[in-house]
Amino acid sequence: MSKTYDYIVAGSGLAGLSFLYRLLKEESLQHKNILVIDAAQKSQNDRTWCFWEKEDGPFESLVCHQWETLQFFSPQVSKEFKMKAYRYKMIQSGDFYSHVLEFIQGFSSVSFVQEQILEIVEVGNNAMVKTDKGNYSAEYVFNSTSLFYPKMTEENTLLQHFLGWYIQTEAPIFNPKVGTLMDFTLPQTHGTTFMYVLPTAENVALVEYTLFTERILKEEEYEVALKGYIKEKLGIDNYQITHTEFGVIPMSLAKFPAYLGKNKRIVNIGTAGGYTKPSTGYTFQFVQKHIGLILAQLKENQSPIVTLSFREKMFEWYDRTLLDVLLTKSLSGEQIFSSLFKRVDPERILAFLANESGFWEEFNIRNSVPQFPFVFSGMKQLMG
């Protein structure tokens, strides 16, 4: 016999813990009997999440640094801009995990099991999670594991992969008020290639080598690029690497299912539910937006399945079109983003990439890039 819960959270990463934390913040939902299943216990500071937003978010207390001023560089464009509405924010995953897990300890209605998930299936009006140690059922399973990922190939998917170094210098070299969002003044041999530089103090910065390509590189290739950039572009010879992080994020045209089962009892969240933005790989803010919609429906005793609005479908089409342009190599990432930052107010670009722009802004953005590749890819996505 399997033990039955109200909700099961399958996977305790960003999406799973965000959903659990925010659900427990809701008085009308915090009494729910919840089980969290994951083979690993999240405790390490394994990644940095950066995003932009206008107001304080649900994890505002965890923001370790934020920037009002950003820079963009390419061979054609050099631009520094101070944002009026948005702030570019940074959260460390270690802070996130410890904060959420400490908060959850105050709720006896939440249980954790550290087990390997083998299968998730719908059984009548419930869903069942089968692990290497037992079976568990619930009214809904909120899944953020990769069990139901669609088939991703080099034809339909780019990988956003990166190696980031937190470096510390003896001398005060950086301006912690100004972050570099993208620096494309690098060889574009592999495909879309740029650096982030996010200073958090006058002698501390995250320098991250990022690529959108079909395949990841050898470890030494990332290291060579970082060493060269730090020495030649930043002019730094002496520094300590205090922390490193490596990640791979799928940017895919493949359809990630929002739910599974005839009765829609398996709800995919996070990357598993398509919350990673296909054209940029940004995930943190889109996870929070979608979870907010799910919780709003649960509070009204409605199904947690969220139906995309017309505007959300429009942004999905924009994303798929841009990604198709990159996949077909009709234009390079450097060409696209250089065209955008040369002709459009950078804050309007950020609004567009956050799915928060208006029709007139989108018209200007569409007209700021070479038309034919986007028209061709856009038509292809409409018909596909």
LODRENLUM-845985 format. One record per residue (C-alpha): x, y, z; residue in three letters. Coordinates in steps of 0.5 Angstrom, whole numbers, padded with zeros to 4 digits, always signed. Layout:
BEGIN
XYZALA ...
***
This chain:
BEGIN
+0000+0000+0000MET +0002+0007-0002SER +0002+0013+0003LYS -0003+0018+0001THR -0001+0026+0001TYR -0005+0032-0001ASP +0001+0034-0006TYR +0008+0031-0007ILE +0014+0035-0010VAL +0018+0031-0014ALA +0025+0034-0014GLY +0028+0040-0009SER +0031+0044-0013GLY +0029+0052-0015LEU +0022+0050-0018ALA +0021+0045-0012GLY +0023+0049-0006LEU +0020+0055-0009SER +0013+0052-0010PHE +0013+0049-0003LEU +0016+0056+0000TYR +0011+0060-0003ARG +0005+0055-0002LEU +0007+0055+0006LEU +0006+0062+0006LYS -0001+0062+0004GLU -0005+0061+0010GLU -0011+0057+0006SER -0006+0052+0003LEU -0001+0051+0009GLN -0005+0046+0012HIS -0004+0041+0006LYS +0000+0035+0008ASN +0006+0035+0003ILE +0012+0030+0001LEU +0018+0032-0002VAL +0022+0027-0006ILE +0029+0028-0008ASP +0035+0023-0008ALA +0040+0029-0006ALA +0040+0034+0000GLN +0040+0041-0003LYS +0046+0044+0001SER +0051+0047-0003GLN +0052+0053-0006ASN +0052+0050-0013ASP +0050+0056-0018ARG +0048+0064-0018THR +0041+0066-0020TRP +0041+0073-0024CYS +0035+0076-0026PHE +0031+0083-0027TRP +0025+0086-0024GLU +0021+0092-0022LYS +0019+0091-0015GLU +0021+0087-0009ASP +0020+0079-0011GLY +0018+0073-0006PRO +0026+0072-0005PHE +0028+0079-0004GLU +0031+0078+0003SER +0036+0073-0001LEU +0038+0078-0006VAL +0046+0079-0004CYS +0047+0085-0009HIS +0043+0089-0015GLN +0045+0093-0020TRP +0042+0100-0023GLU +0047+0101-0028THR +0049+0095-0034LEU +0054+0095-0040GLN +0053+0092-0046PHE +0059+0091-0051PHE +0060+0088-0058SER +0065+0090-0064PRO +0059+0094-0066GLN +0056+0097-0060VAL +0059+0100-0053SER +0053+0102-0048LYS +0053+0103-0041GLU +0045+0105-0039PHE +0042+0106-0032LYS +0035+0103-0031MET +0029+0107-0029LYS +0024+0101-0027ALA +0028+0095-0027TYR +0034+0092-0022ARG +0039+0087-0024TYR +0039+0082-0018LYS +0043+0076-0016MET +0041+0071-0011ILE +0046+0065-0009GLN +0043+0058-0009SER +0046+0056-0002GLY +0043+0062+0001ASP +0036+0060-0002PHE +0037+0053+0000TYR +0038+0054+0007SER +0033+0060+0008HIS +0027+0055+0005VAL +0029+0049+0009LEU +0030+0053+0015GLU +0023+0056+0014PHE +0020+0049+0012ILE +0022+0046+0019GLN +0017+0050+0022GLY +0011+0046+0019PHE +0010+0039+0021SER +0005+0038+0015SER +0011+0037+0011VAL +0016+0031+0010SER +0022+0029+0006PHE +0025+0023+0004VAL +0031+0022+0000GLN +0030+0017-0005GLU +0031+0016-0012GLN +0025+0017-0016ILE +0024+0012-0022LEU +0017+0013-0025GLU +0011+0018-0024ILE +0004+0015-0026VAL -0003+0017-0026GLU -0007+0012-0022VAL -0015+0014-0023GLY -0016+0021-0019ASN -0009+0021-0016ASN -0002+0021-0018ALA +0004+0016-0016MET +0011+0017-0015VAL +0015+0010-0015LYS +0022+0010-0012THR +0027+0005-0010ASP +0025+0005-0003LYS +0017+0005-0004GLY +0011+0008-0007ASN +0007+0015-0005TYR +0001+0018-0008SER -0002+0024-0008ALA -0008+0029-0011GLU -0003+0032-0015TYR +0005+0031-0016VAL +0009+0037-0018PHE +0015+0035-0022ASN +0021+0038-0023SER +0025+0032-0025THR +0028+0031-0032SER +0023+0024-0032LEU +0019+0027-0038PHE +0024+0032-0042TYR +0022+0031-0049PRO +0027+0029-0054LYS +0033+0034-0055MET +0037+0034-0061THR +0042+0038-0064GLU +0037+0040-0069GLU +0032+0043-0064ASN +0036+0045-0058THR +0042+0049-0056LEU +0046+0049-0050LEU +0047+0055-0045GLN +0053+0053-0042HIS +0058+0057-0037PHE +0064+0057-0033LEU +0064+0062-0028GLY +0069+0064-0023TRP +0068+0069-0017TYR +0075+0072-0017ILE +0078+0077-0011GLN +0083+0082-0012THR +0088+0085-0007GLU +0087+0092-0010ALA +0080+0096-0011PRO +0079+0094-0019ILE +0071+0094-0020PHE +0066+0098-0019ASN +0060+0094-0015PRO +0055+0099-0018LYS +0056+0097-0025VAL +0055+0090-0028GLY +0057+0088-0035THR +0051+0084-0038LEU +0054+0082-0044MET +0061+0083-0047ASP +0061+0080-0054PHE +0068+0082-0056THR +0070+0075-0056LEU +0072+0070-0061PRO +0065+0067-0064GLN +0068+0061-0066THR +0064+0056-0063HIS +0057+0060-0064GLY +0054+0065-0059THR +0059+0067-0054THR +0060+0072-0049PHE +0062+0074-0042MET +0058+0077-0036TYR +0062+0081-0031VAL +0058+0082-0024LEU +0062+0086-0019PRO +0059+0085-0012THR +0065+0089-0008ALA +0071+0093-0011GLU +0075+0087-0010ASN +0070+0082-0012VAL +0067+0080-0018ALA +0063+0074-0022LEU +0066+0073-0029VAL +0063+0068-0033GLU +0064+0065-0040TYR +0058+0063-0043THR +0056+0060-0050LEU +0050+0058-0053PHE +0052+0052-0058THR +0050+0045-0059GLU +0055+0042-0055ARG +0059+0043-0049ILE +0067+0045-0049LEU +0073+0041-0046LYS +0074+0044-0039GLU +0081+0047-0040GLU +0077+0051-0046GLU +0073+0055-0041TYR +0079+0056-0037GLU +0083+0059-0042VAL +0078+0064-0044ALA +0077+0066-0037LEU +0084+0067-0036LYS +0085+0071-0042GLY +0079+0075-0041TYR +0081+0077-0034ILE +0088+0079-0036LYS +0087+0082-0043GLU +0080+0085-0042LYS +0080+0087-0035LEU +0087+0088-0034GLY +0088+0084-0028ILE +0094+0079-0027ASP +0094+0078-0019ASN +0087+0075-0016TYR +0084+0069-0013GLN +0079+0064-0015ILE +0074+0064-0009THR +0069+0060-0012HIS +0067+0056-0019THR +0060+0054-0022GLU +0059+0050-0028PHE +0052+0049-0031GLY +0048+0047-0037VAL +0041+0050-0039ILE +0037+0047-0045PRO +0035+0052-0050MET +0030+0048-0054SER +0024+0048-0059LEU +0022+0041-0056ALA +0015+0042-0053LYS +0016+0041-0045PHE +0009+0038-0043PRO +0005+0042-0037ALA +0002+0036-0035TYR +0001+0029-0036LEU -0005+0024-0035GLY -0012+0024-0037LYS -0014+0027-0031ASN -0008+0032-0031LYS -0005+0030-0024ARG +0002+0030-0026ILE +0004+0038-0026VAL +0011+0039-0029ASN +0014+0046-0026ILE +0021+0049-0027GLY +0025+0047-0033THR +0021+0040-0034ALA +0014+0045-0035GLY +0017+0049-0040GLY +0019+0055-0035TYR +0026+0056-0038THR +0026+0062-0043LYS +0028+0058-0050PRO +0031+0064-0053SER +0036+0066-0047THR +0036+0061-0042GLY +0033+0065-0036TYR +0029+0061-0031THR +0029+0064-0024PHE +0024+0069-0025GLN +0019+0065-0030PHE +0019+0060-0025VAL +0017+0065-0020GLN +0011+0068-0025LYS +0009+0061-0026HIS +0008+0058-0019ILE +0005+0065-0017GLY -0001+0063-0022LEU -0001+0056-0020ILE -0002+0058-0013LEU -0007+0063-0015ALA -0011+0057-0018GLN -0010+0053-0012LEU -0013+0058-0007LYS -0019+0058-0011GLU -0020+0051-0010ASN -0018+0050-0018GLN -0014+0045-0022SER -0007+0048-0022PRO -0006+0047-0029ILE -0005+0054-0032VAL -0007+0056-0039THR -0003+0060-0043LEU -0006+0067-0045SER -0006+0070-0052PHE +0000+0075-0050ARG +0004+0069-0047GLU +0003+0065-0053LYS +0006+0071-0057MET +0012+0071-0053PHE +0013+0064-0053GLU +0012+0065-0061TRP +0018+0070-0060TYR +0022+0066-0056ASP +0022+0060-0061ARG +0023+0065-0067THR +0029+0068-0064LEU +0032+0061-0062LEU +0030+0058-0069ASP +0034+0064-0072VAL +0040+0062-0068LEU +0039+0054-0069LEU +0039+0055-0077THR +0045+0060-0076LYS +0041+0065-0080SER +0044+0070-0076LEU +0049+0070-0070SER +0047+0072-0063GLY +0052+0077-0063GLU +0049+0080-0069GLN +0042+0080-0066ILE +0044+0083-0059PHE +0048+0088-0063SER +0042+0090-0067SER +0038+0091-0061LEU +0042+0094-0056PHE +0044+0099-0062LYS +0037+0101-0064ARG +0033+0100-0058VAL +0033+0103-0051ASP +0036+0097-0047PRO +0031+0097-0041GLU +0026+0096-0047ARG +0030+0090-0049ILE +0030+0087-0042LEU +0022+0088-0041ALA +0021+0084-0048PHE +0026+0079-0045LEU +0022+0079-0039ALA +0015+0078-0043ASN +0013+0085-0040GLU +0013+0089-0046SER +0008+0092-0050GLY +0006+0092-0057PHE +0009+0098-0059TRP +0015+0096-0056GLU +0015+0089-0059GLU +0014+0093-0066PHE +0020+0097-0065ASN +0024+0091-0063ILE +0022+0087-0069ARG +0024+0093-0074ASN +0031+0093-0070SER +0034+0087-0073VAL +0035+0084-0080PRO +0028+0082-0082GLN +0028+0076-0087PHE +0031+0071-0082PRO +0026+0073-0077PHE +0020+0073-0082VAL +0022+0066-0085PHE +0023+0063-0078SER +0017+0066-0075GLY +0013+0063-0081MET +0016+0056-0079LYS +0014+0056-0072GLN +0007+0059-0074LEU +0006+0053-0078MET +0010+0048-0074GLY 
***
